[in-house]
Amino acid sequence: MAPPSTPSPAARPRFLVVGCGGIGGIVAAHLFEQGHETVALTRNAAIADAINDRGFVVRGDASPGTVPGRAVTRLVARDGKFDFVLLCTQPPQVEDAARGVIDALAPDGRVICLQNGLCEERIQHVAGLERTVGAIVAWGASMVEPGIYDRTSGGGFVLGRLDGRPDARLGELGRALEAIGPVSATENLAGARWSKL
């Protein structure tokens, strides 16, 4: 008689970080540092080259230091599908960024807007309401030169959906982001964001 099989651990989520400026670079660095399967996408070849040469260099509050990672300037088919697409571009570029990567989102994946502008309503027209999540970023960062990041203030994230409904995937996302700072959920994303602004 064969021994009972051991259940396989749940697959860890795959992350695509779109934009490697201050926020995106630090988020990607922490995801890589935790061992998550992560791809960082930037349209800036100088940033990609710097990251691929020396890793993400993060200084300041709760810094992981220098973290090896991968940055690309475009996705290819072998990059596969992602459970979470984290949009870390400037608000004026967010819709184009979402359209450019939406085919890489897994069917049950989520697109997360990491801009402190009001981008979720625009992104839901690209990704659909069910797959769009907003995140209030309660900390600051800057990229001082390609691939070198300063975290300028502490803090974490507030996650929520536009329709206020609970979403089981937010717990999974929150656990990954907790390495950066505390994560909470809200049923009133718009109200929480207006309070911050």
FIKELUM-417421 format. One record per residue (C-alpha): x, y, z; residue in one letter. Coordinates in steps of 0.1 Angstrom, whole numbers, padded with zeros to 4 digits. Example, Ala and Ser with C-alpha at 12.3 -4.5 7.8 and 13.67 -1.06 7.14 Angstrom:
BEGIN
LUMTI/X/Y/Z/residuo
LUMTI/0123/-0045/0078/A $
LUMTI/0137/-0011/0071/S $
end
This chain:
BEGIN
LUMTI/X/Y/Z/residuo
LUMTI/0000/0000/0000/M $
LUMTI/0014/0034/-0009/A $
LUMTI/0019/0060/0018/P $
LUMTI/-0006/0088/0020/P $
LUMTI/0004/0117/-0002/S $
LUMTI/0014/0149/0014/T $
LUMTI/-0008/0178/0002/P $
LUMTI/0012/0202/-0020/S $
LUMTI/0016/0237/-0006/P $
LUMTI/-0006/0263/-0023/A $
LUMTI/0011/0280/-0052/A $
LUMTI/0025/0314/-0043/R $
LUMTI/0010/0343/-0063/P $
LUMTI/0029/0358/-0093/R $
LUMTI/0034/0395/-0094/F $
LUMTI/0039/0420/-0122/L $
LUMTI/0051/0454/-0111/V $
LUMTI/0045/0480/-0138/V $
LUMTI/0067/0511/-0133/G $
LUMTI/0100/0512/-0115/C $
LUMTI/0100/0547/-0101/G $
LUMTI/0101/0554/-0063/G $
LUMTI/0070/0534/-0053/I $
LUMTI/0073/0506/-0079/G $
LUMTI/0110/0500/-0073/G $
LUMTI/0106/0496/-0036/I $
LUMTI/0075/0474/-0039/V $
LUMTI/0093/0452/-0064/A $
LUMTI/0124/0450/-0042/A $
LUMTI/0104/0438/-0013/H $
LUMTI/0085/0412/-0034/L $
LUMTI/0118/0398/-0048/F $
LUMTI/0134/0399/-0013/E $
LUMTI/0105/0377/0000/Q $
LUMTI/0110/0352/-0028/G $
LUMTI/0078/0359/-0047/H $
LUMTI/0079/0352/-0084/E $
LUMTI/0080/0388/-0097/T $
LUMTI/0087/0406/-0129/V $
LUMTI/0093/0444/-0128/A $
LUMTI/0084/0462/-0161/L $
LUMTI/0097/0496/-0170/T $
LUMTI/0098/0514/-0203/R $
LUMTI/0130/0531/-0193/N $
LUMTI/0160/0510/-0205/A $
LUMTI/0184/0528/-0182/A $
LUMTI/0164/0518/-0151/I $
LUMTI/0161/0482/-0164/A $
LUMTI/0199/0480/-0171/D $
LUMTI/0207/0494/-0136/A $
LUMTI/0185/0469/-0119/I $
LUMTI/0197/0440/-0139/N $
LUMTI/0234/0450/-0133/D $
LUMTI/0233/0456/-0095/R $
LUMTI/0197/0448/-0083/G $
LUMTI/0173/0471/-0065/F $
LUMTI/0193/0494/-0041/V $
LUMTI/0169/0505/-0014/V $
LUMTI/0179/0529/0014/R $
LUMTI/0159/0545/0042/G $
LUMTI/0131/0533/0065/D $
LUMTI/0128/0495/0068/A $
LUMTI/0152/0491/0038/S $
LUMTI/0159/0456/0025/P $
LUMTI/0193/0469/0012/G $
LUMTI/0204/0456/-0022/T $
LUMTI/0180/0430/-0036/V $
LUMTI/0187/0410/-0068/P $
LUMTI/0159/0412/-0092/G $
LUMTI/0148/0412/-0128/R $
LUMTI/0135/0442/-0148/A $
LUMTI/0123/0441/-0184/V $
LUMTI/0113/0467/-0209/T $
LUMTI/0086/0446/-0224/R $
LUMTI/0067/0414/-0217/L $
LUMTI/0071/0383/-0238/V $
LUMTI/0049/0352/-0239/A $
LUMTI/0072/0331/-0217/R $
LUMTI/0066/0356/-0188/D $
LUMTI/0032/0339/-0185/G $
LUMTI/0002/0351/-0165/K $
LUMTI/0002/0370/-0132/F $
LUMTI/-0021/0369/-0102/D $
LUMTI/-0015/0405/-0093/F $
LUMTI/-0006/0434/-0116/V $
LUMTI/0006/0463/-0096/L $
LUMTI/0003/0496/-0115/L $
LUMTI/0030/0520/-0102/C $
LUMTI/0031/0545/-0130/T $
LUMTI/0021/0582/-0128/Q $
LUMTI/-0017/0587/-0130/P $
LUMTI/-0017/0601/-0166/P $
LUMTI/0000/0569/-0179/Q $
LUMTI/-0020/0544/-0159/V $
LUMTI/-0046/0535/-0185/E $
LUMTI/-0021/0529/-0213/D $
LUMTI/0000/0509/-0188/A $
LUMTI/-0030/0487/-0179/A $
LUMTI/-0040/0482/-0216/R $
LUMTI/-0004/0472/-0223/G $
LUMTI/-0004/0443/-0198/V $
LUMTI/-0040/0433/-0194/I $
LUMTI/-0034/0401/-0215/D $
LUMTI/-0008/0390/-0189/A $
LUMTI/-0034/0390/-0161/L $
LUMTI/-0047/0356/-0150/A $
LUMTI/-0084/0352/-0154/P $
LUMTI/-0089/0354/-0116/D $
LUMTI/-0062/0379/-0111/G $
LUMTI/-0064/0415/-0099/R $
LUMTI/-0051/0448/-0111/V $
LUMTI/-0040/0471/-0082/I $
LUMTI/-0038/0508/-0087/C $
LUMTI/-0009/0521/-0065/L $
LUMTI/-0014/0557/-0074/Q $
LUMTI/-0028/0582/-0050/N $
LUMTI/-0048/0597/-0077/G $
LUMTI/-0083/0585/-0085/L $
LUMTI/-0074/0559/-0111/C $
LUMTI/-0096/0529/-0102/E $
LUMTI/-0127/0542/-0121/E $
LUMTI/-0106/0544/-0153/R $
LUMTI/-0089/0510/-0148/I $
LUMTI/-0122/0492/-0143/Q $
LUMTI/-0130/0499/-0179/H $
LUMTI/-0098/0481/-0189/V $
LUMTI/-0097/0452/-0163/A $
LUMTI/-0134/0450/-0152/G $
LUMTI/-0148/0460/-0119/L $
LUMTI/-0143/0425/-0104/E $
LUMTI/-0106/0425/-0111/R $
LUMTI/-0098/0462/-0101/T $
LUMTI/-0084/0470/-0067/V $
LUMTI/-0074/0503/-0053/G $
LUMTI/-0045/0508/-0029/A $
LUMTI/-0038/0539/-0008/I $
LUMTI/0000/0542/-0004/V $
LUMTI/0007/0558/0030/A $
LUMTI/0045/0561/0027/W $
LUMTI/0069/0580/0005/G $
LUMTI/0098/0572/-0018/A $
LUMTI/0119/0585/-0045/S $
LUMTI/0143/0571/-0071/M $
LUMTI/0175/0592/-0068/V $
LUMTI/0191/0576/-0098/E $
LUMTI/0182/0546/-0120/P $
LUMTI/0177/0516/-0097/G $
LUMTI/0186/0534/-0065/I $
LUMTI/0156/0542/-0042/Y $
LUMTI/0152/0562/-0010/D $
LUMTI/0122/0554/0012/R $
LUMTI/0114/0588/0027/T $
LUMTI/0087/0579/0052/S $
LUMTI/0071/0549/0069/G $
LUMTI/0036/0536/0065/G $
LUMTI/0017/0509/0047/G $
LUMTI/-0013/0504/0025/F $
LUMTI/-0051/0505/0026/V $
LUMTI/-0067/0481/0001/L $
LUMTI/-0102/0481/-0012/G $
LUMTI/-0126/0477/-0041/R $
LUMTI/-0146/0504/-0058/L $
LUMTI/-0179/0486/-0049/D $
LUMTI/-0168/0481/-0013/G $
LUMTI/-0174/0443/-0015/R $
LUMTI/-0150/0420/0003/P $
LUMTI/-0125/0402/-0019/D $
LUMTI/-0107/0370/-0007/A $
LUMTI/-0077/0379/-0029/R $
LUMTI/-0070/0410/-0009/L $
LUMTI/-0058/0389/0020/G $
LUMTI/-0033/0372/-0002/E $
LUMTI/-0021/0405/-0016/L $
LUMTI/-0020/0421/0019/G $
LUMTI/0002/0393/0032/R $
LUMTI/0028/0400/0005/A $
LUMTI/0027/0438/0010/L $
LUMTI/0031/0436/0048/E $
LUMTI/0069/0434/0043/A $
LUMTI/0067/0470/0033/I $
LUMTI/0043/0482/0060/G $
LUMTI/0010/0475/0077/P $
LUMTI/-0019/0467/0054/V $
LUMTI/-0056/0473/0062/S $
LUMTI/-0088/0469/0041/A $
LUMTI/-0116/0493/0036/T $
LUMTI/-0152/0490/0024/E $
LUMTI/-0151/0527/0015/N $
LUMTI/-0121/0532/-0007/L $
LUMTI/-0132/0566/-0021/A $
LUMTI/-0137/0580/0014/G $
LUMTI/-0104/0566/0027/A $
LUMTI/-0086/0581/-0003/R $
LUMTI/-0103/0616/0001/W $
LUMTI/-0093/0615/0038/S $
LUMTI/-0057/0610/0028/K $
LUMTI/-0058/0636/0000/L $
end
